[in-house]
Amino acid sequence: MHFETEAIRTQTERSQYLEHSTPLYLTSSYIFEDAEDMRASFSEEKDRNIYSRFTNPNTSEFVEKIAKMEGAEAGYAFATGMSAVFSTLAALLNSGDHVISARAVFGSTHSLFTKYFPKWNISHSYFNVTDVEDIESLIKPETKIIFAETPTNPGVEVLDLEFLGKVAKKHNLILIIDNCFATPWLQNPIKFGTQLVIHSATKMIDGQGRVLGGVTVGDPELIREIYLFSRNTGPALSPFNAWVLSKSLETLPVRLDKHCENAEKVAEFLEGEPNAENVRYPFLKSHPQYEIAKKQMKKGGNIVSFEIKGGIEAGRKFLDAIELCSRSANLGDTRSIVTHPASTTHSRLSEEDRLEAGITPGLVRVSVGLEHVEDVINDLKQALAAVK
Ligand SMILES: *Cc1c(COP(=O)(O)O)cnc(C)c1O
């Protein structure tokens, strides 16, 4: 069946009330017929719900949909995108293991690698997204995982999934892709040899700035380890949020198509603005990885970045001059959002680390929403004019 149909018709079994739309299963636990039923359920001879930290009909529906959309066989849903990233890595890594990651990763993922994993003797090496050919030289005997995002946050760089998949296969490494910016509608990393795909569902999957959520899908044996880790450590997605997110998936393709259409127009507008430099949008011909983006993505997504002339002060001025768009740290909302990473989300990094991650002082990230695109463009135009 087609993606759009799966997104709408994948549904938890109906109850005796024959409800049309999936109800909310707000229950922490489930009951058993008798002692034998309970024993068989706990020993996993029976596949059924036991406790909502393990599974729940709403979270299972959400996971099943994402798995179908990504071409995966199994998955597990988490309370946030970061709990998905952390639990996935923590479940699979042992003391002494080594991870190779793109340097341009989400800020909190960077903190996992640099601040927390070293506590458990897990090391990492970073590669620059522009030097992806170097990754083979970083592989050590103790390397277990290659981790990357594409497109990257906030620089909107694109990594070659087919290349990463080949390297991972050749060296028997687990390739994990944070597919948050593309969503399963625009890009399916499993097709290119990725074992595990992670999403922050908080972003475009919810799409309306309401709930937090995360999910990991992919290879069933790896998911089994992640599931066992998670059922004991407790990062489970709440049934209410799962219900909201599963509903959101029904409209993901139509919402995202419109987001992409608007974002492309914003990117084209910015390219014509003299004080907006290095406009980055995967489907702009000027994007350094345009050919790769075309190969692996259906459309360019809703995030556009650019550099404002004048550095950090110009970035701050631009943010102050914005009237319609929101100044917020989120992305992937119906409302367009602008952020200035150097003075906000990435301000705690040293200037050197920021530059290495592609965050220049004047970098501005725009998450293009679903307002009329002319209104968004007019707001950006007047804010750019205010900086001059
Ligand atoms: C937001 C984000 C995350 C973290 O997701 P939360 O739901 O906020 O925990 C991880 N990766 C990327 C690329 C993100 O944009």
The ligand as a Gaussian input file, in Angstrom:
#p B3LYP/6-31G(d) Opt

LIG

0 1
 C       15.065000      18.364000      18.242000
 C       16.005000      17.364000      17.769000
 C       16.384000      16.287000      18.588000
 C       15.887000      16.127000      20.005000
 O       14.499000      15.956000      20.061000
 P       13.621000      16.320000      21.363000
 O       12.287000      15.777000      21.018000
 O       13.664000      17.811000      21.509000
 O       14.253000      15.635000      22.528000
 C       17.285000      15.371000      18.074000
 N       17.780000      15.495000      16.831000
 C       17.446000      16.527000      16.019000
 C       18.032000      16.617000      14.657000
 C       16.540000      17.500000      16.461000
 O       16.224000      18.523000      15.669000

